Amino acid sequence: MDPKGGTNVSDSFFSELVAWFAENWSGSSGIPARILEHLEMSFVAVAVAAVVALPLGLAIGHTRRAEFLVVSTVNLGRAIPSFGLLFLFVILFGLGLDLPSWLRPPILFALILLAIPPILTNTYVGVQGADQDTLEAARGMGLTGGQILRGLEIPLGAPLIVAGLRIAAVQVIATASLAAVVAGGGLGRFIVDGFATGNDPQIFGGALLVAGLALATELALGFVERRVTPRTRTRERKHRRREQLPVDYRVA
Amino acid sequence: MTERPAIDWGWIGENLDLIGERLGEHVWLTVLAVVIGLAIAFPVAVQAYRHPRLYGPVTGVAGVIYTIPSLALFALLLPFTGLSTLTAEIGLVGYTLLILIRNIVTGLRGVPEDARDAARGMGYSDRQLLWKVDVPLALPAVMAGLRIATVSTIGLVTVTALIGKGGVGFLFLAGFRNLYPRATAIVLGLVLSMGLAIAADGLLLGAQRVLMPWTRRAART
């Protein structure tokens, strides 16, 4: 970079960055430990959110009742800043410093709430998007509601259901990096502590790790999503149900 | 800790100037991001619509930016652009792109081929076709994207508090660090941020209904 540009990027920055990565490979605050912490709290949050939102989404999509719940969850979910939610829960529940990092109430609750709307909405959209003629035929053949849900609506909605989980997971991993601001663990620690001590290589290295983890999650779950998407031959394509884009659009 | 009233109305009353200033910063950061985002997304989306092969790569790049967590993106920009409005805006604009490009292309693809044929038959040039047929008919989808981008950006602005901006998100950090009465500042920040998001969404919806009365039905979905 231009040395007169007034930036912090010096020739030695790159070697400092490499040195930082080399020096932080072990210990309870090393890179692998922080990645594990980050994944731990993200996984717990998405799992709890899925336990709540998947059955709810299936029920609403199957019965087409209480659809307003889905719409208001999405709208409210977009309007609430997750960054602020973290602090609200700190007032309500404290920092929970005596608990393991994945169980600290403000972080866990904020992440769970963040993960519910994408899972709920996409499960609902996936299930209710099942082709009406197919459902009619199934009913005519005497299939029960439960059989239709398990045999038709869930398999047909699977790509969107997985998309909901993917979107939730990526958002949770992104927001989990903010947990460090309220004394949480995870990869955000590198960035937040780097801010506090003016350690530029650590800030940059931590940011690379957070970005890498989010992109890796997106790719991995995107792969699963394609695996559960049935491939259709060109001839059948016109009979295929209208392709639905997953509902997302929220950044953390 | 609990001796203070839960919400310190007196503090709010004494600090209306400061609160107004943060609110103004919030609106400014949001408007700047959405306007610049639209200025970039629109031409890109028109090209991606005209050349369908571009759509994959374009949304791929926008999708990668979109996936990078905001804290990481701001931190990655820091060595280059420092604690500045520029750093905040690069991130905020970047996040609007995927939303806007997808919605604009979806809108343009939804324009009935009959309408375009009729316009071509009447001798419209490509440019006239774009501005007089494609864009008006795609507007409901574009407006839907604009509303989502605006609401998302308002939430995201709060995170820029970590790089010295933040709009009303500044109240979260200042409250957390006990510079201001904690609960009051944090709850006020949340209420203002959500209020701003709801107001902006309503304003855009209202503008759409006034400017494009024919979209009234589409706007409700």
Chai-1 contact restraints between the chains, C-beta under 6 A:
chainA,res_idxA,chainB,res_idxB,connection_type,confidence,min_distance_angstrom,max_distance_angstrom,comment,restraint_id
A,T7,B,F80,contact,1.0,0.0,6.0,A-B,restraint_1
A,N8,B,P79,contact,1.0,0.0,6.0,A-B,restraint_2
A,V9,B,P79,contact,1.0,0.0,6.0,A-B,restraint_3
A,R78,B,V151,contact,1.0,0.0,6.0,A-B,restraint_4
A,A79,B,V151,contact,1.0,0.0,6.0,A-B,restraint_5
A,A79,B,M194,contact,1.0,0.0,6.0,A-B,restraint_6
A,A79,B,A197,contact,1.0,0.0,6.0,A-B,restraint_7
A,A79,B,I198,contact,1.0,0.0,6.0,A-B,restraint_8
A,P81,B,G155,contact,1.0,0.0,6.0,A-B,restraint_9
A,P81,B,T158,contact,1.0,0.0,6.0,A-B,restraint_10
A,P81,B,S193,contact,1.0,0.0,6.0,A-B,restraint_11
A,F83,B,T158,contact,1.0,0.0,6.0,A-B,restraint_12
A,F83,B,V159,contact,1.0,0.0,6.0,A-B,restraint_13
A,G84,B,T158,contact,1.0,0.0,6.0,A-B,restraint_14
A,G84,B,F172,contact,1.0,0.0,6.0,A-B,restraint_15
A,G84,B,G189,contact,1.0,0.0,6.0,A-B,restraint_16
A,G84,B,L190,contact,1.0,0.0,6.0,A-B,restraint_17
A,G84,B,S193,contact,1.0,0.0,6.0,A-B,restraint_18
A,F87,B,F172,contact,1.0,0.0,6.0,A-B,restraint_19
A,F87,B,F176,contact,1.0,0.0,6.0,A-B,restraint_20
A,F87,B,I186,contact,1.0,0.0,6.0,A-B,restraint_21
A,L88,B,I186,contact,1.0,0.0,6.0,A-B,restraint_22
A,L88,B,L190,contact,1.0,0.0,6.0,A-B,restraint_23
A,I91,B,A183,contact,1.0,0.0,6.0,A-B,restraint_24
A,I91,B,I186,contact,1.0,0.0,6.0,A-B,restraint_25
A,V170,B,T67,contact,1.0,0.0,6.0,A-B,restraint_26
A,A174,B,P69,contact,1.0,0.0,6.0,A-B,restraint_27
A,S177,B,P69,contact,1.0,0.0,6.0,A-B,restraint_28
A,S177,B,L71,contact,1.0,0.0,6.0,A-B,restraint_29
A,L178,B,L71,contact,1.0,0.0,6.0,A-B,restraint_30
A,I191,B,L71,contact,1.0,0.0,6.0,A-B,restraint_31
A,I191,B,A75,contact,1.0,0.0,6.0,A-B,restraint_32
A,I203,B,A75,contact,1.0,0.0,6.0,A-B,restraint_33
A,A207,B,A72,contact,1.0,0.0,6.0,A-B,restraint_34
A,A207,B,A75,contact,1.0,0.0,6.0,A-B,restraint_35
A,A207,B,L76,contact,1.0,0.0,6.0,A-B,restraint_36
A,V210,B,P69,contact,1.0,0.0,6.0,A-B,restraint_37
A,V210,B,A72,contact,1.0,0.0,6.0,A-B,restraint_38
A,A211,B,I68,contact,1.0,0.0,6.0,A-B,restraint_39
A,A211,B,A72,contact,1.0,0.0,6.0,A-B,restraint_40
A,A214,B,T67,contact,1.0,0.0,6.0,A-B,restraint_41
A,A214,B,P69,contact,1.0,0.0,6.0,A-B,restraint_42
A,L215,B,T67,contact,1.0,0.0,6.0,A-B,restraint_43
A,E218,B,T67,contact,1.0,0.0,6.0,A-B,restraint_44
A,Y249,B,I99,contact,1.0,0.0,6.0,A-B,restraint_45
A,Y249,B,I148,contact,1.0,0.0,6.0,A-B,restraint_46
A,R250,B,S152,contact,1.0,0.0,6.0,A-B,restraint_47
A,V251,B,Y95,contact,1.0,0.0,6.0,A-B,restraint_48
A,V251,B,S152,contact,1.0,0.0,6.0,A-B,restraint_49
A,V251,B,L156,contact,1.0,0.0,6.0,A-B,restraint_50
